[in-house]
Amino acid sequence: MHLAEAWAAFWRLSADRPVYIVTIPLPDGSSVTEARHGAIPFLAIDAYCRRFGTEGEAFHDFYALVSAMDQAWLDAAAELRAERR
C-alpha cells in the first residue's frame, strides 16, 4: 500500500473513532464540557483491511502506520485543547 492510500484510509477510519463528552470542574465552581476523541478502534482497521484484502505482513504494516498517524492526531488534538485553556 502506498503512503497516499494509507493517508486516505486514515481519514476514512477517523470517522470510526469514539467521541467522549467530558465535564471538567473549574476552581471557581463552574465547569466546562468538551468533546474528546478516542483512538481509531482496532476492529475498524481490521474491517477496513478485510474489505480491501490487506492481510499478513501488509496488515501489520498498515496497522502500525495508521496507529502512528492516529497517535500524532490525538497528540495534536490534546495540544490544541491545552492551548485553549
Residue pairs with C-beta under 8 A, 6 or more apart in sequence:
1 9
1 54
1 58
1 61
1 62
3 65
6 62
6 65
6 66
6 69
7 69
9 48
9 62
9 66
10 40
10 66
10 69
10 70
12 48
13 40
13 44
13 45
13 48
13 66
14 40
14 70
14 73
16 40
16 41
16 44
17 37
17 38
17 39
17 40
17 41
17 70
18 37
18 38
18 41
19 35
19 36
19 37
19 38
20 35
20 36
20 37
20 38
21 33
21 34
21 35
21 36
22 33
22 34
22 35
22 36
23 31
23 32
23 33
24 31
24 32
24 33
24 34
25 31
26 32
34 81
36 77
36 81
37 74
37 77
39 67
39 70
39 71
39 74
40 66
40 67
40 70
42 63
45 62
45 63
45 66
45 67
46 59
48 54
49 55
49 59
49 62
49 63
54 62
